[in-house]
Amino acid sequence: MGLGKKIAYYRKNKNMTQEELAKQLGISNQAVSKWENEQSCPDVELLPKIADIFEITLDELFERDFVSQEKRMSVEAPLNETGE
């Protein structure tokens, strides 16, 4: 799921309109609409505020999966001298 679709998902879970979200961010509701339709992306400086409004972390907003990262890192880690 793209960032815009995630913003729409979290906004709807908060029972917010595009206009309400836009007002809290100090932007136009057309900008929010463009994000949600994947026509543009929010400015990087707005991302922490968006996460705060939705009461989530930036990792949640970007769907970062630390378990998968840990597995990848352990597979990619070099073996020590004993082969472990």
C-alpha positions as CSV (number, residue, x, y, z in Angstrom):
1,M,0.0,0.0,0.0
2,G,1.4,3.4,-1.0
3,L,1.8,6.3,1.4
4,G,-1.2,8.1,0.1
5,K,-3.5,5.1,0.7
6,K,-2.1,4.7,4.2
7,I,-2.8,8.4,4.9
8,A,-6.4,7.8,3.7
9,Y,-6.7,4.7,5.9
10,Y,-5.5,6.3,9.1
11,R,-7.5,9.5,8.4
12,K,-10.7,7.5,8.0
13,N,-9.9,5.5,11.1
14,K,-9.9,8.8,13.0
15,N,-13.2,9.8,11.4
16,M,-11.6,12.9,9.9
17,T,-12.4,14.6,6.6
18,Q,-9.7,15.6,4.2
19,E,-10.5,19.2,5.1
20,E,-10.0,18.5,8.8
21,L,-6.6,16.9,8.3
22,A,-5.6,19.7,5.9
23,K,-6.6,22.4,8.5
24,Q,-4.5,20.7,11.2
25,L,-1.5,20.6,8.8
26,G,-2.0,24.1,7.5
27,I,-2.4,23.0,3.9
28,S,-5.3,22.8,1.4
29,N,-7.7,19.9,1.3
30,Q,-6.7,19.5,-2.4
31,A,-3.2,18.6,-1.3
32,V,-4.5,15.8,0.9
33,S,-6.7,14.6,-1.9
34,K,-3.6,14.5,-4.2
35,W,-1.7,12.5,-1.6
36,E,-4.5,10.0,-1.2
37,N,-4.9,9.5,-4.9
38,E,-1.1,9.0,-5.2
39,Q,-0.7,12.1,-7.4
40,S,1.8,13.7,-5.0
41,C,3.5,13.1,-1.7
42,P,3.5,15.2,1.5
43,D,6.5,17.4,2.2
44,V,8.9,15.5,4.4
45,E,8.6,18.1,7.1
46,L,4.9,17.2,7.5
47,L,5.4,13.5,8.0
48,P,6.1,13.7,11.8
49,K,3.0,15.9,12.3
50,I,0.9,13.5,10.2
51,A,2.1,10.6,12.4
52,D,1.3,12.6,15.5
53,I,-2.2,13.4,14.3
54,F,-2.9,9.8,13.7
55,E,-1.2,8.8,16.9
56,I,1.2,6.4,15.2
57,T,5.0,6.3,14.6
58,L,6.7,7.2,11.4
59,D,7.6,3.5,11.1
60,E,3.9,2.6,11.3
61,L,3.1,5.2,8.7
62,F,5.7,3.7,6.4
63,E,4.9,0.1,7.4
64,R,8.4,-0.7,8.5
65,D,8.7,-4.3,9.7
66,F,11.5,-4.6,12.1
67,V,11.1,-8.4,12.4
68,S,11.7,-8.8,8.7
69,Q,14.7,-6.5,8.9
70,E,16.2,-8.5,11.8
71,K,15.8,-11.7,9.8
72,R,17.5,-10.1,6.7
73,M,20.3,-8.8,8.8
74,S,20.9,-12.2,10.4
75,V,21.0,-13.9,7.0
76,E,23.3,-11.2,5.6
77,A,25.6,-11.2,8.6
78,P,29.1,-12.6,8.0
79,L,29.9,-15.9,9.6
80,N,32.5,-15.9,12.3
81,E,35.6,-18.1,12.3
82,T,33.7,-21.2,13.6
83,G,31.1,-20.9,10.8
84,E,28.3,-19.8,13.1
